[in-house]
Amino acid sequence: MYLITNGIIVTEESLLEGFDLLVEEDRIAQIAHQGEIVPPIGTEVIDARGGYVTPGMIDIHSDYIEHMTAPRPTSLIDFQLGLRETERELVSHGITTMYHSLSIFKSADYKYRPIREPENVRKLIDLIDRTHYSKHLIRHRFHARFEIDNLDQIDNLKSYINEEKVHLVSFMDHTPGQGQYRDLEVYKKTVRGYDHLTDDNIAVLIANHQTKEKMTVDAIREIAEMARERNIAIASHDDDSLEKLDLVQSFGTVISEFPITLDIARKAKEKGLFTVAGAPNVILGGSHSGNLCAAEAIQDGCIDILCSDYYPAAMLHAVFQLASSSGQELAELFKLVTLHPAQAVNIDAEYGSVREGKKADLLIIERLEPDEFPVVTAVIVDGKLIQKMNYRN
């Protein structure tokens, strides 16, 4: 049991100052004016020292585990080691629920990654699943990022779903000339960044991708139906047209990941889809692919969720950067990384906000100086204090 005092509690509606919060077992038991809660004997008092008491962050799209298990293209670290070290990092950034976004690619041609070989993907999926039944720090989930030209792996994806190891499915198409790479010059620049290819080599690569066989709409619908039957959220990826939004929504998509333009993000929002942008986009000041500017879209009101994408620290810093630069309310901005992602993946009944009766997934976030960047100094997951950090003067 913990009594958190001297903090600014970030609720769904507002910032509460002068309130205490009591954690009993795995739940938020009580929120009341400071001094009104009579804690049971043995309750540990945690002084938030003026910091923010927030929900734990929920990251529904991140391939960081791939980088931690394969820090070099041909170097594979022991997967157990990689996952354990990843969660220790995620805790320090305030991420208490992670949807590890493993890519089920057929071939990228220009950047071979052994971590994306089917047998390695299977090992990571099984490892993520086993964390539910062993000692762990955070909540690990599997986000299946399925490239729609990967026909050989359709049966495996179905197996993962039937085995109840999938918690989010997104269908992806990285074919140059549309989606993320609708601008072929951006695609060519990206490819050259990975390999020393001539213009002729790249032209062949583009032609091969543009003529490859892909899943039929009926095949996608079949998998989407399997997911919906199990309450698994479905996402589309790199939406770039109204026609694509109509299509993906027809087979039950509820999330639009990384809409390419502001106009498409608005259309997705109008259609009732949860819209996702990358937090690194915010702290970098724009998209590395020249697409939608996340900060502008959030200001416009057409982005619901921020994910870490490839840089876990970005979620925390993006929220505070937006609060400083846009003038938006911090309580609303925190929903981008807490309540809204929880709603999108159907876990908001238990997680995503500071509310009596909900699971006690909580952070204390302090500012080292009034104008300096925020740091996570305490993390509680399912009512257990799993990290406490004290900065020295």
MIVEXMI-827097 format. One record per residue (C-alpha): residue number from 1; residue in one letter; y, z, x. Coordinates in nm, 3 decimals, decimal comma, always signed. Layout:
{site NUM; A; {Y; Z; X}}
...
end
This chain:
{site 1; M; {+0,000; +0,000; +0,000}}
{site 2; Y; {+0,347; -0,090; +0,122}}
{site 3; L; {+0,699; -0,015; +0,007}}
{site 4; I; {+0,946; -0,277; +0,130}}
{site 5; T; {+1,302; -0,148; +0,136}}
{site 6; N; {+1,648; -0,250; +0,263}}
{site 7; G; {+1,583; -0,619; +0,201}}
{site 8; I; {+1,728; -0,902; -0,007}}
{site 9; I; {+1,450; -1,002; -0,245}}
{site 10; V; {+1,434; -1,377; -0,317}}
{site 11; T; {+1,305; -1,421; -0,671}}
{site 12; E; {+1,271; -1,736; -0,880}}
{site 13; E; {+1,609; -1,669; -1,039}}
{site 14; S; {+1,829; -1,500; -0,782}}
{site 15; L; {+1,873; -1,280; -0,475}}
{site 16; L; {+1,822; -0,909; -0,549}}
{site 17; E; {+2,008; -0,663; -0,329}}
{site 18; G; {+1,955; -0,289; -0,351}}
{site 19; F; {+1,597; -0,321; -0,477}}
{site 20; D; {+1,262; -0,201; -0,341}}
{site 21; L; {+0,927; -0,374; -0,375}}
{site 22; L; {+0,590; -0,197; -0,398}}
{site 23; V; {+0,264; -0,365; -0,294}}
{site 24; E; {-0,059; -0,211; -0,425}}
{site 25; E; {-0,393; -0,364; -0,325}}
{site 26; D; {-0,335; -0,740; -0,333}}
{site 27; R; {-0,054; -0,747; -0,591}}
{site 28; I; {+0,319; -0,700; -0,625}}
{site 29; A; {+0,306; -0,382; -0,832}}
{site 30; Q; {+0,672; -0,305; -0,892}}
{site 31; I; {+1,025; -0,422; -0,818}}
{site 32; A; {+1,294; -0,166; -0,896}}
{site 33; H; {+1,632; -0,036; -0,788}}
{site 34; Q; {+1,624; +0,135; -0,451}}
{site 35; G; {+1,501; +0,492; -0,483}}
{site 36; E; {+1,345; +0,448; -0,829}}
{site 37; I; {+0,992; +0,374; -0,708}}
{site 38; V; {+0,782; +0,681; -0,629}}
{site 39; P; {+0,524; +0,543; -0,385}}
{site 40; P; {+0,172; +0,688; -0,383}}
{site 41; I; {+0,078; +0,916; -0,094}}
{site 42; G; {-0,018; +0,711; +0,210}}
{site 43; T; {+0,212; +0,418; +0,129}}
{site 44; E; {+0,355; +0,256; +0,443}}
{site 45; V; {+0,730; +0,197; +0,429}}
{site 46; I; {+0,850; -0,133; +0,576}}
{site 47; D; {+1,220; -0,155; +0,656}}
{site 48; A; {+1,335; -0,515; +0,604}}
{site 49; R; {+1,654; -0,434; +0,798}}
{site 50; G; {+1,870; -0,648; +0,575}}
{site 51; G; {+1,639; -0,946; +0,593}}
{site 52; Y; {+1,516; -1,165; +0,312}}
{site 53; V; {+1,195; -1,075; +0,129}}
{site 54; T; {+1,049; -1,407; +0,017}}
{site 55; P; {+0,724; -1,557; -0,106}}
{site 56; G; {+0,488; -1,690; +0,158}}
{site 57; M; {+0,543; -2,062; +0,212}}
{site 58; I; {+0,294; -2,316; +0,076}}
{site 59; D; {+0,254; -2,634; +0,283}}
{site 60; I; {+0,078; -2,910; +0,090}}
{site 61; H; {+0,101; -3,184; +0,352}}
{site 62; S; {+0,052; -3,129; +0,723}}
{site 63; D; {-0,167; -3,298; +0,982}}
{site 64; Y; {-0,087; -3,030; +1,242}}
{site 65; I; {-0,453; -2,931; +1,269}}
{site 66; E; {-0,523; -3,279; +1,409}}
{site 67; H; {-0,274; -3,218; +1,689}}
{site 68; M; {-0,413; -2,872; +1,762}}
{site 69; T; {-0,772; -2,993; +1,784}}
{site 70; A; {-0,686; -3,319; +1,964}}
{site 71; P; {-0,373; -3,255; +2,176}}
{site 72; R; {-0,444; -3,577; +2,369}}
{site 73; P; {-0,593; -3,895; +2,222}}
{site 74; T; {-0,927; -3,845; +2,396}}
{site 75; S; {-0,926; -3,464; +2,430}}
{site 76; L; {-1,107; -3,266; +2,161}}
{site 77; I; {-1,062; -2,889; +2,166}}
{site 78; D; {-1,333; -2,673; +2,010}}
{site 79; F; {-1,258; -2,695; +1,638}}
{site 80; Q; {-1,302; -2,323; +1,573}}
{site 81; L; {-1,058; -2,246; +1,854}}
{site 82; G; {-0,815; -2,507; +1,723}}
{site 83; L; {-0,819; -2,371; +1,368}}
{site 84; R; {-0,783; -2,008; +1,476}}
{site 85; E; {-0,490; -2,086; +1,704}}
{site 86; T; {-0,333; -2,303; +1,434}}
{site 87; E; {-0,333; -2,024; +1,178}}
{site 88; R; {-0,178; -1,783; +1,431}}
{site 89; E; {+0,108; -2,030; +1,472}}
{site 90; L; {+0,140; -2,092; +1,100}}
{site 91; V; {+0,176; -1,719; +1,033}}
{site 92; S; {+0,468; -1,700; +1,272}}
{site 93; H; {+0,641; -1,978; +1,077}}
{site 94; G; {+0,583; -1,808; +0,742}}
{site 95; I; {+0,318; -2,047; +0,608}}
{site 96; T; {+0,059; -1,842; +0,419}}
{site 97; T; {-0,117; -2,128; +0,237}}
{site 98; M; {-0,192; -2,450; +0,424}}
{site 99; Y; {-0,334; -2,770; +0,280}}
{site 100; H; {-0,467; -2,924; +0,599}}
{site 101; S; {-0,407; -3,296; +0,553}}
{site 102; L; {-0,699; -3,462; +0,727}}
{site 103; S; {-0,678; -3,839; +0,749}}
{site 104; I; {-0,977; -4,040; +0,638}}
{site 105; F; {-0,879; -4,366; +0,806}}
{site 106; K; {-1,091; -4,673; +0,866}}
{site 107; S; {-0,906; -4,793; +1,174}}
{site 108; A; {-0,549; -4,782; +1,295}}
{site 109; D; {-0,624; -5,046; +1,561}}
{site 110; Y; {-0,338; -4,946; +1,786}}
{site 111; K; {-0,393; -4,570; +1,825}}
{site 112; Y; {-0,752; -4,453; +1,843}}
{site 113; R; {-0,794; -4,087; +1,748}}
{site 114; P; {-1,143; -3,943; +1,782}}
{site 115; I; {-1,037; -3,654; +1,557}}
{site 116; R; {-1,039; -3,906; +1,271}}
{site 117; E; {-1,396; -4,017; +1,328}}
{site 118; P; {-1,603; -3,939; +1,015}}
{site 119; E; {-1,826; -3,685; +1,187}}
{site 120; N; {-1,524; -3,494; +1,319}}
{site 121; V; {-1,349; -3,500; +0,983}}
{site 122; R; {-1,667; -3,359; +0,827}}
{site 123; K; {-1,681; -3,080; +1,087}}
{site 124; L; {-1,321; -2,981; +1,017}}
{site 125; I; {-1,371; -2,989; +0,640}}
{site 126; D; {-1,676; -2,765; +0,670}}
{site 127; L; {-1,488; -2,530; +0,903}}
{site 128; I; {-1,194; -2,505; +0,661}}
{site 129; D; {-1,437; -2,428; +0,380}}
{site 130; R; {-1,611; -2,153; +0,581}}
{site 131; T; {-1,283; -1,970; +0,637}}
{site 132; H; {-1,295; -1,864; +0,271}}
{site 133; Y; {-1,595; -1,645; +0,353}}
{site 134; S; {-1,504; -1,510; +0,698}}
{site 135; K; {-1,216; -1,329; +0,867}}
{site 136; H; {-0,896; -1,531; +0,848}}
{site 137; L; {-0,520; -1,483; +0,842}}
{site 138; I; {-0,394; -1,738; +0,590}}
{site 139; R; {-0,529; -1,939; +0,297}}
{site 140; H; {-0,685; -2,263; +0,426}}
{site 141; R; {-0,724; -2,563; +0,196}}
{site 142; F; {-0,825; -2,928; +0,244}}
{site 143; H; {-0,594; -3,215; +0,150}}
{site 144; A; {-0,795; -3,538; +0,162}}
{site 145; R; {-0,566; -3,821; +0,276}}
{site 146; F; {-0,773; -4,127; +0,192}}
{site 147; E; {-0,673; -4,470; +0,323}}
{site 148; I; {-0,768; -4,721; +0,055}}
{site 149; D; {-0,917; -4,976; +0,296}}
{site 150; N; {-1,178; -4,723; +0,410}}
{site 151; L; {-1,453; -4,850; +0,182}}
{site 152; D; {-1,730; -4,708; +0,402}}
{site 153; Q; {-1,613; -4,350; +0,335}}
{site 154; I; {-1,582; -4,359; -0,044}}
{site 155; D; {-1,920; -4,193; -0,094}}
{site 156; N; {-1,831; -3,921; +0,156}}
{site 157; L; {-1,507; -3,848; -0,029}}
{site 158; K; {-1,703; -3,815; -0,352}}
{site 159; S; {-1,942; -3,576; -0,177}}
{site 160; Y; {-1,655; -3,359; -0,051}}
{site 161; I; {-1,519; -3,339; -0,406}}
{site 162; N; {-1,861; -3,256; -0,553}}
{site 163; E; {-1,910; -2,986; -0,288}}
{site 164; E; {-1,580; -2,826; -0,403}}
{site 165; K; {-1,428; -2,863; -0,057}}
{site 166; V; {-1,128; -3,072; -0,166}}
{site 167; H; {-0,811; -2,911; -0,303}}
{site 168; L; {-0,572; -3,208; -0,306}}
{site 169; V; {-0,631; -3,585; -0,289}}
{site 170; S; {-0,380; -3,850; -0,187}}
{site 171; F; {-0,439; -4,223; -0,178}}
{site 172; M; {-0,264; -4,397; +0,109}}
{site 173; D; {-0,189; -4,755; +0,208}}
{site 174; H; {-0,026; -4,805; +0,547}}
{site 175; T; {-0,045; -5,184; +0,534}}
{site 176; P; {+0,267; -5,323; +0,707}}
{site 177; G; {+0,511; -5,500; +0,481}}
{site 178; Q; {+0,510; -5,232; +0,207}}
{site 179; G; {+0,527; -4,856; +0,168}}
{site 180; Q; {+0,629; -4,667; +0,479}}
{site 181; Y; {+0,633; -4,988; +0,681}}
{site 182; R; {+0,804; -5,220; +0,433}}
{site 183; D; {+1,041; -5,304; +0,719}}
{site 184; L; {+0,819; -5,492; +0,966}}
{site 185; E; {+1,063; -5,430; +1,251}}
{site 186; V; {+1,012; -5,055; +1,206}}
{site 187; Y; {+0,635; -5,114; +1,209}}
{site 188; K; {+0,657; -5,319; +1,530}}
{site 189; K; {+0,868; -5,049; +1,697}}
{site 190; T; {+0,616; -4,784; +1,590}}
{site 191; V; {+0,321; -4,982; +1,726}}
{site 192; R; {+0,493; -5,042; +2,057}}
{site 193; G; {+0,546; -4,667; +2,085}}
{site 194; Y; {+0,170; -4,615; +2,087}}
{site 195; D; {+0,051; -4,909; +2,289}}
{site 196; H; {+0,176; -5,189; +2,512}}
{site 197; L; {+0,125; -5,482; +2,279}}
{site 198; T; {+0,285; -5,825; +2,293}}
{site 199; D; {+0,454; -5,983; +1,994}}
{site 200; D; {+0,150; -6,209; +1,953}}
{site 201; N; {-0,081; -5,906; +1,952}}
{site 202; I; {+0,131; -5,737; +1,687}}
{site 203; A; {+0,140; -6,053; +1,473}}
{site 204; V; {-0,241; -6,059; +1,473}}
{site 205; L; {-0,250; -5,689; +1,389}}
{site 206; I; {-0,016; -5,737; +1,093}}
{site 207; A; {-0,215; -6,034; +0,964}}
{site 208; N; {-0,543; -5,838; +0,988}}
{site 209; H; {-0,400; -5,546; +0,794}}
{site 210; Q; {-0,243; -5,764; +0,528}}
{site 211; T; {-0,571; -5,946; +0,454}}
{site 212; K; {-0,815; -5,653; +0,469}}
{site 213; E; {-1,023; -5,555; +0,169}}
{site 214; K; {-0,906; -5,246; -0,021}}
{site 215; M; {-1,038; -5,022; -0,297}}
{site 216; T; {-1,009; -5,164; -0,644}}
{site 217; V; {-0,797; -4,986; -0,901}}
{site 218; D; {-1,117; -4,899; -1,088}}
{site 219; A; {-1,263; -4,735; -0,775}}
{site 220; I; {-0,947; -4,528; -0,732}}
{site 221; R; {-0,957; -4,431; -1,100}}
{site 222; E; {-1,316; -4,311; -1,065}}
{site 223; I; {-1,229; -4,074; -0,781}}
{site 224; A; {-0,913; -3,962; -0,957}}
{site 225; E; {-1,117; -3,875; -1,265}}
{site 226; M; {-1,357; -3,669; -1,051}}
{site 227; A; {-1,059; -3,480; -0,911}}
{site 228; R; {-0,895; -3,418; -1,247}}
{site 229; E; {-1,219; -3,280; -1,391}}
{site 230; R; {-1,209; -3,015; -1,115}}
{site 231; N; {-0,836; -2,935; -1,152}}
{site 232; I; {-0,761; -3,103; -0,817}}
{site 233; A; {-0,411; -3,245; -0,795}}
{site 234; I; {-0,371; -3,614; -0,713}}
{site 235; A; {-0,091; -3,759; -0,501}}
{site 236; S; {+0,032; -4,104; -0,419}}
{site 237; H; {+0,187; -4,184; -0,084}}
{site 238; D; {+0,495; -4,384; +0,021}}
{site 239; D; {+0,588; -4,507; -0,326}}
{site 240; D; {+0,823; -4,802; -0,290}}
{site 241; S; {+0,851; -4,960; -0,636}}
{site 242; L; {+0,864; -4,877; -1,004}}
{site 243; E; {+0,547; -5,082; -1,050}}
{site 244; K; {+0,359; -4,864; -0,804}}
{site 245; L; {+0,481; -4,548; -0,976}}
{site 246; D; {+0,354; -4,682; -1,309}}
{site 247; L; {+0,018; -4,770; -1,154}}
{site 248; V; {-0,044; -4,440; -0,976}}
{site 249; Q; {+0,065; -4,238; -1,275}}
{site 250; S; {-0,185; -4,429; -1,490}}
{site 251; F; {-0,474; -4,269; -1,305}}
{site 252; G; {-0,339; -3,915; -1,318}}
{site 253; T; {-0,117; -3,880; -1,016}}
{site 254; V; {+0,115; -3,579; -1,039}}
{site 255; I; {+0,272; -3,588; -0,690}}
{site 256; S; {+0,474; -3,861; -0,520}}
{site 257; E; {+0,462; -3,799; -0,145}}
{site 258; F; {+0,747; -3,943; +0,060}}
{site 259; P; {+0,910; -4,184; -0,188}}
{site 260; I; {+1,066; -4,454; +0,026}}
{site 261; T; {+1,414; -4,470; -0,125}}
{site 262; L; {+1,649; -4,247; -0,319}}
{site 263; D; {+1,618; -4,471; -0,622}}
{site 264; I; {+1,237; -4,447; -0,623}}
{site 265; A; {+1,256; -4,069; -0,580}}
{site 266; R; {+1,481; -4,057; -0,887}}
{site 267; K; {+1,239; -4,275; -1,084}}
{site 268; A; {+0,942; -4,059; -0,981}}
{site 269; K; {+1,130; -3,748; -1,088}}
{site 270; E; {+1,221; -3,908; -1,422}}
{site 271; K; {+0,852; -3,980; -1,479}}
{site 272; G; {+0,770; -3,613; -1,433}}
{site 273; L; {+0,609; -3,642; -1,088}}
{site 274; F; {+0,658; -3,375; -0,824}}
{site 275; T; {+0,838; -3,542; -0,534}}
{site 276; V; {+0,773; -3,448; -0,171}}
{site 277; A; {+0,977; -3,503; +0,145}}
{site 278; G; {+0,923; -3,388; +0,501}}
{site 279; A; {+1,110; -3,084; +0,627}}
{site 280; P; {+1,146; -3,248; +0,972}}
{site 281; N; {+1,348; -3,518; +0,794}}
{site 282; V; {+1,600; -3,246; +0,701}}
{site 283; I; {+1,638; -3,093; +1,045}}
{site 284; L; {+1,647; -3,435; +1,215}}
{site 285; G; {+1,912; -3,562; +0,977}}
{site 286; G; {+1,700; -3,843; +0,835}}
{site 287; S; {+1,370; -4,029; +0,835}}
{site 288; H; {+1,216; -4,138; +1,164}}
{site 289; S; {+1,106; -4,455; +0,980}}
{site 290; G; {+1,448; -4,534; +0,840}}
{site 291; N; {+1,349; -4,441; +0,485}}
{site 292; L; {+1,479; -4,178; +0,242}}
{site 293; C; {+1,712; -3,906; +0,374}}
{site 294; A; {+1,559; -3,580; +0,252}}
{site 295; A; {+1,879; -3,373; +0,257}}
{site 296; E; {+2,061; -3,635; +0,050}}
{site 297; A; {+1,774; -3,654; -0,199}}
{site 298; I; {+1,758; -3,274; -0,235}}
{site 299; Q; {+2,132; -3,264; -0,297}}
{site 300; D; {+2,078; -3,537; -0,557}}
{site 301; G; {+1,811; -3,323; -0,726}}
{site 302; C; {+1,526; -3,572; -0,695}}
{site 303; I; {+1,309; -3,394; -0,434}}
{site 304; D; {+1,105; -3,095; -0,550}}
{site 305; I; {+0,899; -3,004; -0,244}}
{site 306; L; {+0,936; -2,989; +0,133}}
{site 307; C; {+0,626; -3,002; +0,352}}
{site 308; S; {+0,599; -2,955; +0,726}}
{site 309; D; {+0,431; -3,297; +0,773}}
{site 310; Y; {+0,374; -3,261; +1,148}}
{site 311; Y; {+0,606; -2,973; +1,254}}
{site 312; P; {+0,531; -2,634; +1,089}}
{site 313; A; {+0,853; -2,464; +1,201}}
{site 314; A; {+1,059; -2,717; +1,005}}
{site 315; M; {+1,002; -2,565; +0,660}}
{site 316; L; {+1,177; -2,236; +0,733}}
{site 317; H; {+1,464; -2,396; +0,923}}
{site 318; A; {+1,515; -2,676; +0,670}}
{site 319; V; {+1,571; -2,425; +0,389}}
{site 320; F; {+1,833; -2,228; +0,579}}
{site 321; Q; {+1,995; -2,543; +0,720}}
{site 322; L; {+2,031; -2,679; +0,366}}
{site 323; A; {+2,177; -2,350; +0,246}}
{site 324; S; {+2,440; -2,365; +0,519}}
{site 325; S; {+2,525; -2,734; +0,490}}
{site 326; S; {+2,494; -2,807; +0,118}}
{site 327; G; {+2,614; -2,490; -0,048}}
{site 328; Q; {+2,303; -2,479; -0,268}}
{site 329; E; {+2,166; -2,141; -0,372}}
{site 330; L; {+1,907; -1,998; -0,134}}
{site 331; A; {+1,686; -1,885; -0,424}}
{site 332; E; {+1,669; -2,244; -0,550}}
{site 333; L; {+1,609; -2,390; -0,205}}
{site 334; F; {+1,318; -2,152; -0,142}}
{site 335; K; {+1,140; -2,306; -0,439}}
{site 336; L; {+1,106; -2,625; -0,231}}
{site 337; V; {+0,858; -2,447; -0,005}}
{site 338; T; {+0,709; -2,188; -0,243}}
{site 339; L; {+0,705; -2,219; -0,623}}
{site 340; H; {+0,727; -2,598; -0,656}}
{site 341; P; {+0,436; -2,676; -0,423}}
{site 342; A; {+0,237; -2,402; -0,597}}
{site 343; Q; {+0,304; -2,567; -0,932}}
{site 344; A; {+0,213; -2,911; -0,799}}
{site 345; V; {-0,134; -2,798; -0,685}}
{site 346; N; {-0,199; -2,564; -0,980}}
{site 347; I; {-0,187; -2,226; -0,803}}
{site 348; D; {+0,147; -2,099; -0,938}}
{site 349; A; {-0,015; -1,843; -1,170}}
{site 350; E; {-0,094; -1,636; -0,859}}
{site 351; Y; {+0,127; -1,767; -0,579}}
{site 352; G; {+0,468; -1,912; -0,504}}
{site 353; S; {+0,715; -1,648; -0,622}}
{site 354; V; {+0,805; -1,281; -0,596}}
{site 355; R; {+0,715; -1,146; -0,938}}
{site 356; E; {+0,539; -0,831; -1,056}}
{site 357; G; {+0,169; -0,894; -1,106}}
{site 358; K; {+0,148; -1,191; -0,872}}
{site 359; K; {-0,043; -1,190; -0,545}}
{site 360; A; {+0,143; -1,019; -0,263}}
{site 361; D; {+0,204; -1,312; -0,029}}
{site 362; L; {+0,534; -1,204; +0,123}}
{site 363; L; {+0,759; -1,267; +0,421}}
{site 364; I; {+1,046; -1,077; +0,574}}
{site 365; I; {+1,292; -1,319; +0,730}}
{site 366; E; {+1,574; -1,193; +0,950}}
{site 367; R; {+1,864; -1,365; +1,121}}
{site 368; L; {+1,892; -1,279; +1,491}}
{site 369; E; {+2,268; -1,304; +1,451}}
{site 370; P; {+2,467; -1,387; +1,136}}
{site 371; D; {+2,496; -1,755; +1,227}}
{site 372; E; {+2,174; -1,794; +1,426}}
{site 373; F; {+1,845; -1,935; +1,310}}
{site 374; P; {+1,607; -1,734; +1,092}}
{site 375; V; {+1,288; -1,572; +1,219}}
{site 376; V; {+0,986; -1,437; +1,034}}
{site 377; T; {+0,942; -1,071; +1,130}}
{site 378; A; {+0,671; -0,962; +0,885}}
{site 379; V; {+0,395; -1,140; +0,692}}
{site 380; I; {+0,182; -1,000; +0,410}}
{site 381; V; {-0,106; -1,208; +0,273}}
{site 382; D; {-0,305; -1,091; -0,030}}
{site 383; G; {-0,149; -0,747; +0,009}}
{site 384; K; {-0,242; -0,707; +0,377}}
{site 385; L; {+0,018; -0,681; +0,653}}
{site 386; I; {-0,107; -0,936; +0,902}}
{site 387; Q; {+0,193; -0,969; +1,132}}
{site 388; K; {+0,493; -0,757; +1,228}}
{site 389; M; {+0,736; -0,872; +1,494}}
{site 390; N; {+1,021; -0,670; +1,643}}
{site 391; Y; {+1,293; -0,843; +1,841}}
{site 392; R; {+1,444; -0,639; +2,125}}
{site 393; N; {+1,815; -0,588; +2,184}}
end
